[in-house]
Structure formats: structure tokens, C-alpha cells
Amino acid sequence: MKGTLNIKKVFSYRETTVGFIVLLLLLTLIFTTNGKFASPNNIRATLLGLSADGIVAIAMTFVLISGGIDLSVGSVIGLSAMAAAGLVRFGGFNIWIASLIALILSTGVGALNGFLISRIRLNPMIATIGTMTAVRGLAMVICKGSTVQLGKTGPVFRFLGSGNVAFIPMFTIILVVLAIIAEWLLKNSVPVRKIFYTGSNETATRLSGINTNRVKFITHVFCSFLCGITGLLYLSRFNVAVVNAGTGTEMRVIAACVIGGASLIGGEGTVLGAILGTLLLNLVSNGLVLWNVSVYFQDLISGMILLLAVTIDAVSHMKRTVKNA
């Protein structure tokens, strides 16, 4: 009886449940794909896909915990890559100077989002839909709607996005480092804990003396900053900037964060859960390809997973509300 209770307690944590599902999916892929999944090239491709979405999922976790949402993340990725490539190709800038300018520009999008949401009081979804469209348009203006080839940038920049350390992509190592730092901050940093208070009950948090507007502003700035880094790593990996870079990222990472335990109404979430959710979605996507499932069904299944995650989140909160009533 005691053992049963302990098992229930362990699986009451969303991360444990998602981790268990990930393990089952891994085993299924290993034994049903005739060695294709376990091939070095496929594992590396899976890690790279996890790394790109994982960094953005870290950023989205902070925003969701604060009670917000950011639909502009994919556009910021595209803008960062395109701005850096454009400055190098057409402006003759050094890649590091161009990257710094692109990162400042990307972070500025977060500042705009934060200002519109915290000061003008726009709904986060409406505000970030607006910036999503405007930023994507700005990226197209920079490249005039065409792909920009970066050219030679030096081995160090290329190593960040396409290099390996003992077979592990440097992109993945960067994700792990950022995830460890972000998870530690969420659990141990008193200033960062204010994000949870703001998302749980903004009115009570404001009355307690915490500047919730500042919290939301900084959270959106941080989100766009990480998206800017992701865009630069994309550029480093492919050595080319395309106008549709980052398209669809927002839906994948929101689904990953919710699957991992973040709430769409704020106040809940962990970086570990977001990374596990991202890994789960990447494994599903990879498996569908290896099982030769039509691309049309892939979109359908991804959409169904998102709907399921949102439904689970809504039902769990309804049950909690009824229990506390």
C-alpha cells in the first residue's frame, strides 16, 4: 500500500510522467525502425532539432509562468538570422559585430512586446501576433524576400551551430547549459520567483509591493533575447538565412511547455518539463518520418497533441478549482 502511494506521488509530477512516455517512445523507435532511429546521423539530427526548439521552450516557459504568451518567437528567430546575414553580406560587417547588432534588434522586439503588454495593457496574444507579423515583414524587407548566403565567417562561429564535442553537437551543449542555469534561477533566485507570483495572482502580487509590470517586461525581453541567440545558432548551423526561418516554432514550443507542466493561465512550469515536452514532440516527429507517415498526417497529429495538452491543462485546473471551492 505504501509502495503504491509512493508510485502515485512520483507520477503526480508532470516531468516524471512525460519522462516515462519519452522512454517508452524511445524504446518503440529503437525496435520498430530497423536501426534507422539509432543511426548516428539521425541521432544528431534529433539532437539538433531538440536544441533549437529547446532554447525557445526555455524562453516560453518564463513567459507562460508570468501569465503571458509570446507568438512572435518564430519571427524573432528569423529576424535575428536575417539581420546578421544581411549585415555581413550587404554591409561588410564582421560576423561578431553583426551578431551583436542582430541580438540587440531581437531583444528590442521583446522590449516592444513588454511595453505593449505591461504599459499599454494590450492582451499578450494580440500584442505578440502584431509583432509576429511586423517582425516577419521586417526580415523580408532586409533580404527583399530572398535567401541570404552568409559566406565565410571563420571556424569559431560555424562551430557554435554545426560543431561537435565528442559527437554531441555544440548546439545541444549550449541548450543544456542554458537549461541548467534557467532551472536553477527558477528554483533558487528570489527575483526570478516573482515571475511565479505574478502569474499566480497578479493583483495580490502587485498589492504586496512587487512591480508586476517590470516582471512582465523583463520576461518578454529575456524571451526575445534567447530567440535571438537561437536565430544566430541557426545561421551558424546552415550558413544561410531564409525568410521563413522559425515559422511554426511558436506552436511547437507552447505545446512542449504545456505538455511539460506549464499552465496557460500562469503560475506553473519548469524548464525540465519544457525540455522533456520538446524531446517528446521531436521524437514523435522523427518517428512519423521513419515510419513513412504522410506529411499531412504529421501536421494533423501535431495539432492533436497540442489540443490534448491544452485540454489536459484546462481540465486539471477545473478539478483544482472545484476541489478548493
Contacts in CASP RR format, 6 or more apart in sequence:
PFRMAT RR
TARGET T0000
AUTHOR 0000-0000-0000
METHOD contacts of the structure
MODEL  1
MKGTLNIKKVFSYRETTVGFIVLLLLLTLIFTTNGKFASPNNIRATLLGL
SADGIVAIAMTFVLISGGIDLSVGSVIGLSAMAAAGLVRFGGFNIWIASL
IALILSTGVGALNGFLISRIRLNPMIATIGTMTAVRGLAMVICKGSTVQL
GKTGPVFRFLGSGNVAFIPMFTIILVVLAIIAEWLLKNSVPVRKIFYTGS
NETATRLSGINTNRVKFITHVFCSFLCGITGLLYLSRFNVAVVNAGTGTE
MRVIAACVIGGASLIGGEGTVLGAILGTLLLNLVSNGLVLWNVSVYFQDL
ISGMILLLAVTIDAVSHMKRTVKNA
10 16 0 8 1.000
11 17 0 8 1.000
11 20 0 8 1.000
14 260 0 8 1.000
14 261 0 8 1.000
14 273 0 8 1.000
15 260 0 8 1.000
15 261 0 8 1.000
15 270 0 8 1.000
15 272 0 8 1.000
15 273 0 8 1.000
15 276 0 8 1.000
18 259 0 8 1.000
18 260 0 8 1.000
18 261 0 8 1.000
18 273 0 8 1.000
18 276 0 8 1.000
18 277 0 8 1.000
18 280 0 8 1.000
19 276 0 8 1.000
19 280 0 8 1.000
21 280 0 8 1.000
22 276 0 8 1.000
22 277 0 8 1.000
22 279 0 8 1.000
22 280 0 8 1.000
22 283 0 8 1.000
25 280 0 8 1.000
25 283 0 8 1.000
25 284 0 8 1.000
26 283 0 8 1.000
29 37 0 8 1.000
29 283 0 8 1.000
29 286 0 8 1.000
29 287 0 8 1.000
29 290 0 8 1.000
30 37 0 8 1.000
30 38 0 8 1.000
32 291 0 8 1.000
33 287 0 8 1.000
33 290 0 8 1.000
33 291 0 8 1.000
36 42 0 8 1.000
36 290 0 8 1.000
37 43 0 8 1.000
37 286 0 8 1.000
37 287 0 8 1.000
37 290 0 8 1.000
40 167 0 8 1.000
42 286 0 8 1.000
42 290 0 8 1.000
44 164 0 8 1.000
44 167 0 8 1.000
44 169 0 8 1.000
45 286 0 8 1.000
46 282 0 8 1.000
46 283 0 8 1.000
46 286 0 8 1.000
47 168 0 8 1.000
47 169 0 8 1.000
47 171 0 8 1.000
47 172 0 8 1.000
48 169 0 8 1.000
48 171 0 8 1.000
48 172 0 8 1.000
48 237 0 8 1.000
49 282 0 8 1.000
50 172 0 8 1.000
50 175 0 8 1.000
50 275 0 8 1.000
50 278 0 8 1.000
50 279 0 8 1.000
50 282 0 8 1.000
51 169 0 8 1.000
51 171 0 8 1.000
51 172 0 8 1.000
51 174 0 8 1.000
51 175 0 8 1.000
51 233 0 8 1.000
52 171 0 8 1.000
52 230 0 8 1.000
52 233 0 8 1.000
52 234 0 8 1.000
52 249 0 8 1.000
53 249 0 8 1.000
53 252 0 8 1.000
53 253 0 8 1.000
53 256 0 8 1.000
53 278 0 8 1.000
53 281 0 8 1.000
53 282 0 8 1.000
54 175 0 8 1.000
54 179 0 8 1.000
54 253 0 8 1.000
54 256 0 8 1.000
54 274 0 8 1.000
54 275 0 8 1.000
54 278 0 8 1.000
55 174 0 8 1.000
55 175 0 8 1.000
55 178 0 8 1.000
55 226 0 8 1.000
55 227 0 8 1.000
55 229 0 8 1.000
55 230 0 8 1.000
55 233 0 8 1.000
56 73 0 8 1.000
56 74 0 8 1.000
56 77 0 8 1.000
56 226 0 8 1.000
56 227 0 8 1.000
56 230 0 8 1.000
56 249 0 8 1.000
56 253 0 8 1.000
57 253 0 8 1.000
57 256 0 8 1.000
57 257 0 8 1.000
57 274 0 8 1.000
57 275 0 8 1.000
57 277 0 8 1.000
57 278 0 8 1.000
58 178 0 8 1.000
58 179 0 8 1.000
58 182 0 8 1.000
58 226 0 8 1.000
58 271 0 8 1.000
58 274 0 8 1.000
58 275 0 8 1.000
59 70 0 8 1.000
59 73 0 8 1.000
59 222 0 8 1.000
59 223 0 8 1.000
59 224 0 8 1.000
59 225 0 8 1.000
59 226 0 8 1.000
59 227 0 8 1.000
60 70 0 8 1.000
60 73 0 8 1.000
60 223 0 8 1.000
60 250 0 8 1.000
60 253 0 8 1.000
60 254 0 8 1.000
60 257 0 8 1.000
60 262 0 8 1.000
60 274 0 8 1.000
61 182 0 8 1.000
61 186 0 8 1.000
61 257 0 8 1.000
61 262 0 8 1.000
61 269 0 8 1.000
61 270 0 8 1.000
61 271 0 8 1.000
61 274 0 8 1.000
62 182 0 8 1.000
62 186 0 8 1.000
62 195 0 8 1.000
62 219 0 8 1.000
62 222 0 8 1.000
62 223 0 8 1.000
63 69 0 8 1.000
63 70 0 8 1.000
63 124 0 8 1.000
63 219 0 8 1.000
63 220 0 8 1.000
63 223 0 8 1.000
64 254 0 8 1.000
64 257 0 8 1.000
64 258 0 8 1.000
64 262 0 8 1.000
64 263 0 8 1.000
64 264 0 8 1.000
64 266 0 8 1.000
64 269 0 8 1.000
65 186 0 8 1.000
65 195 0 8 1.000
65 196 0 8 1.000
65 199 0 8 1.000
65 262 0 8 1.000
65 266 0 8 1.000
65 267 0 8 1.000
65 268 0 8 1.000
65 269 0 8 1.000
66 195 0 8 1.000
66 198 0 8 1.000
66 199 0 8 1.000
66 215 0 8 1.000
66 216 0 8 1.000
66 219 0 8 1.000
66 266 0 8 1.000
66 267 0 8 1.000
67 124 0 8 1.000
67 198 0 8 1.000
67 199 0 8 1.000
67 202 0 8 1.000
67 265 0 8 1.000
67 266 0 8 1.000
67 267 0 8 1.000
68 117 0 8 1.000
68 124 0 8 1.000
68 199 0 8 1.000
68 216 0 8 1.000
68 219 0 8 1.000
68 266 0 8 1.000
69 124 0 8 1.000
69 125 0 8 1.000
69 128 0 8 1.000
69 254 0 8 1.000
69 264 0 8 1.000
70 113 0 8 1.000
70 124 0 8 1.000
70 128 0 8 1.000
70 220 0 8 1.000
70 223 0 8 1.000
70 224 0 8 1.000
70 250 0 8 1.000
71 125 0 8 1.000
71 128 0 8 1.000
71 129 0 8 1.000
71 132 0 8 1.000
71 250 0 8 1.000
72 109 0 8 1.000
72 110 0 8 1.000
72 113 0 8 1.000
72 128 0 8 1.000
72 129 0 8 1.000
72 130 0 8 1.000
72 131 0 8 1.000
72 132 0 8 1.000
72 135 0 8 1.000
72 224 0 8 1.000
72 250 0 8 1.000
73 223 0 8 1.000
73 224 0 8 1.000
73 227 0 8 1.000
73 249 0 8 1.000
73 250 0 8 1.000
73 253 0 8 1.000
74 132 0 8 1.000
74 227 0 8 1.000
74 245 0 8 1.000
74 246 0 8 1.000
74 247 0 8 1.000
74 248 0 8 1.000
74 249 0 8 1.000
74 250 0 8 1.000
75 109 0 8 1.000
75 131 0 8 1.000
75 132 0 8 1.000
75 133 0 8 1.000
75 135 0 8 1.000
75 136 0 8 1.000
75 139 0 8 1.000
75 246 0 8 1.000
76 106 0 8 1.000
76 109 0 8 1.000
76 110 0 8 1.000
76 135 0 8 1.000
76 224 0 8 1.000
76 227 0 8 1.000
76 228 0 8 1.000
76 231 0 8 1.000
77 227 0 8 1.000
77 228 0 8 1.000
77 230 0 8 1.000
77 231 0 8 1.000
77 234 0 8 1.000
77 245 0 8 1.000
77 246 0 8 1.000
77 249 0 8 1.000
78 136 0 8 1.000
78 139 0 8 1.000
78 231 0 8 1.000
78 234 0 8 1.000
78 241 0 8 1.000
78 243 0 8 1.000
78 245 0 8 1.000
78 246 0 8 1.000
79 102 0 8 1.000
79 105 0 8 1.000
79 106 0 8 1.000
79 109 0 8 1.000
79 135 0 8 1.000
79 136 0 8 1.000
79 138 0 8 1.000
79 139 0 8 1.000
79 142 0 8 1.000
79 228 0 8 1.000
80 102 0 8 1.000
80 103 0 8 1.000
80 105 0 8 1.000
80 106 0 8 1.000
80 227 0 8 1.000
80 228 0 8 1.000
80 229 0 8 1.000
80 230 0 8 1.000
80 231 0 8 1.000
80 232 0 8 1.000
80 235 0 8 1.000
81 102 0 8 1.000
81 231 0 8 1.000
81 232 0 8 1.000
81 234 0 8 1.000
81 235 0 8 1.000
81 241 0 8 1.000
81 242 0 8 1.000
81 245 0 8 1.000
82 139 0 8 1.000
82 142 0 8 1.000
82 143 0 8 1.000
82 148 0 8 1.000
82 241 0 8 1.000
82 243 0 8 1.000
82 245 0 8 1.000
83 98 0 8 1.000
83 101 0 8 1.000
83 102 0 8 1.000
83 105 0 8 1.000
83 106 0 8 1.000
83 139 0 8 1.000
83 142 0 8 1.000
84 95 0 8 1.000
84 98 0 8 1.000
84 99 0 8 1.000
84 101 0 8 1.000
84 102 0 8 1.000
84 150 0 8 1.000
84 232 0 8 1.000
84 235 0 8 1.000
84 241 0 8 1.000
85 98 0 8 1.000
85 143 0 8 1.000
85 148 0 8 1.000
85 149 0 8 1.000
85 150 0 8 1.000
85 235 0 8 1.000
85 240 0 8 1.000
85 241 0 8 1.000
86 98 0 8 1.000
86 142 0 8 1.000
86 143 0 8 1.000
86 148 0 8 1.000
86 241 0 8 1.000
87 93 0 8 1.000
87 97 0 8 1.000
87 98 0 8 1.000
87 101 0 8 1.000
87 102 0 8 1.000
88 94 0 8 1.000
88 95 0 8 1.000
88 98 0 8 1.000
88 150 0 8 1.000
88 151 0 8 1.000
88 153 0 8 1.000
89 148 0 8 1.000
89 149 0 8 1.000
89 150 0 8 1.000
89 151 0 8 1.000
93 101 0 8 1.000
95 150 0 8 1.000
95 153 0 8 1.000
95 154 0 8 1.000
95 157 0 8 1.000
96 157 0 8 1.000
99 157 0 8 1.000
99 232 0 8 1.000
102 228 0 8 1.000
102 232 0 8 1.000
103 225 0 8 1.000
103 228 0 8 1.000
103 229 0 8 1.000
103 232 0 8 1.000
106 224 0 8 1.000
106 225 0 8 1.000
106 227 0 8 1.000
106 228 0 8 1.000
106 231 0 8 1.000
107 221 0 8 1.000
107 224 0 8 1.000
107 225 0 8 1.000
107 228 0 8 1.000
108 221 0 8 1.000
108 224 0 8 1.000
109 131 0 8 1.000
109 135 0 8 1.000
109 224 0 8 1.000
110 131 0 8 1.000
110 220 0 8 1.000
110 221 0 8 1.000
110 223 0 8 1.000
110 224 0 8 1.000
110 225 0 8 1.000
111 217 0 8 1.000
111 220 0 8 1.000
111 221 0 8 1.000
111 224 0 8 1.000
112 131 0 8 1.000
113 124 0 8 1.000
113 127 0 8 1.000
113 128 0 8 1.000
113 131 0 8 1.000
113 220 0 8 1.000
113 223 0 8 1.000
113 224 0 8 1.000
114 127 0 8 1.000
114 216 0 8 1.000
114 217 0 8 1.000
114 219 0 8 1.000
114 220 0 8 1.000
114 221 0 8 1.000
115 217 0 8 1.000
116 122 0 8 1.000
116 127 0 8 1.000
116 131 0 8 1.000
117 123 0 8 1.000
117 124 0 8 1.000
117 127 0 8 1.000
117 216 0 8 1.000
117 217 0 8 1.000
117 220 0 8 1.000
118 212 0 8 1.000
118 213 0 8 1.000
118 214 0 8 1.000
118 216 0 8 1.000
118 217 0 8 1.000
119 213 0 8 1.000
119 217 0 8 1.000
120 127 0 8 1.000
132 250 0 8 1.000
136 243 0 8 1.000
139 243 0 8 1.000
140 243 0 8 1.000
143 241 0 8 1.000
143 243 0 8 1.000
145 243 0 8 1.000
146 243 0 8 1.000
147 240 0 8 1.000
147 241 0 8 1.000
147 242 0 8 1.000
147 243 0 8 1.000
148 240 0 8 1.000
148 241 0 8 1.000
149 239 0 8 1.000
149 240 0 8 1.000
150 235 0 8 1.000
150 239 0 8 1.000
150 240 0 8 1.000
150 241 0 8 1.000
151 239 0 8 1.000
153 236 0 8 1.000
153 239 0 8 1.000
157 236 0 8 1.000
158 236 0 8 1.000
158 239 0 8 1.000
159 170 0 8 1.000
159 236 0 8 1.000
160 170 0 8 1.000
160 171 0 8 1.000
160 174 0 8 1.000
160 232 0 8 1.000
160 233 0 8 1.000
160 236 0 8 1.000
161 169 0 8 1.000
161 170 0 8 1.000
161 171 0 8 1.000
161 233 0 8 1.000
161 236 0 8 1.000
161 237 0 8 1.000
162 169 0 8 1.000
162 170 0 8 1.000
162 171 0 8 1.000
162 236 0 8 1.000
162 237 0 8 1.000
163 169 0 8 1.000
163 170 0 8 1.000
163 171 0 8 1.000
164 170 0 8 1.000
165 173 0 8 1.000
171 233 0 8 1.000
171 237 0 8 1.000
174 233 0 8 1.000
175 275 0 8 1.000
178 226 0 8 1.000
179 271 0 8 1.000
179 272 0 8 1.000
179 275 0 8 1.000
182 271 0 8 1.000
183 270 0 8 1.000
183 271 0 8 1.000
183 272 0 8 1.000
185 192 0 8 1.000
186 192 0 8 1.000
186 193 0 8 1.000
186 195 0 8 1.000
186 196 0 8 1.000
186 269 0 8 1.000
186 270 0 8 1.000
186 271 0 8 1.000
194 205 0 8 1.000
194 210 0 8 1.000
194 215 0 8 1.000
195 215 0 8 1.000
195 219 0 8 1.000
195 267 0 8 1.000
196 267 0 8 1.000
196 268 0 8 1.000
197 204 0 8 1.000
197 205 0 8 1.000
197 208 0 8 1.000
197 210 0 8 1.000
198 205 0 8 1.000
198 210 0 8 1.000
198 212 0 8 1.000
198 215 0 8 1.000
198 216 0 8 1.000
198 267 0 8 1.000
199 205 0 8 1.000
199 265 0 8 1.000
199 266 0 8 1.000
199 267 0 8 1.000
200 266 0 8 1.000
200 267 0 8 1.000
202 212 0 8 1.000
205 212 0 8 1.000
206 212 0 8 1.000
231 245 0 8 1.000
231 246 0 8 1.000
234 241 0 8 1.000
234 245 0 8 1.000
234 246 0 8 1.000
235 241 0 8 1.000
251 302 0 8 1.000
251 303 0 8 1.000
251 306 0 8 1.000
252 278 0 8 1.000
252 281 0 8 1.000
252 302 0 8 1.000
253 274 0 8 1.000
253 278 0 8 1.000
254 306 0 8 1.000
255 277 0 8 1.000
255 281 0 8 1.000
255 302 0 8 1.000
255 303 0 8 1.000
255 305 0 8 1.000
255 306 0 8 1.000
255 309 0 8 1.000
256 274 0 8 1.000
256 277 0 8 1.000
256 278 0 8 1.000
256 280 0 8 1.000
256 281 0 8 1.000
257 269 0 8 1.000
257 273 0 8 1.000
257 274 0 8 1.000
257 277 0 8 1.000
258 264 0 8 1.000
258 306 0 8 1.000
258 309 0 8 1.000
258 310 0 8 1.000
258 312 0 8 1.000
258 313 0 8 1.000
259 273 0 8 1.000
259 276 0 8 1.000
259 277 0 8 1.000
259 280 0 8 1.000
259 281 0 8 1.000
259 305 0 8 1.000
259 309 0 8 1.000
260 269 0 8 1.000
260 270 0 8 1.000
260 273 0 8 1.000
260 274 0 8 1.000
260 276 0 8 1.000
260 277 0 8 1.000
261 268 0 8 1.000
261 269 0 8 1.000
261 270 0 8 1.000
261 273 0 8 1.000
261 313 0 8 1.000
262 268 0 8 1.000
262 269 0 8 1.000
262 270 0 8 1.000
262 273 0 8 1.000
262 274 0 8 1.000
263 269 0 8 1.000
263 313 0 8 1.000
263 317 0 8 1.000
264 310 0 8 1.000
264 313 0 8 1.000
264 314 0 8 1.000
265 317 0 8 1.000
281 302 0 8 1.000
281 305 0 8 1.000
284 301 0 8 1.000
284 302 0 8 1.000
284 305 0 8 1.000
285 298 0 8 1.000
285 302 0 8 1.000
287 293 0 8 1.000
288 297 0 8 1.000
288 298 0 8 1.000
288 301 0 8 1.000
289 298 0 8 1.000
293 301 0 8 1.000
END
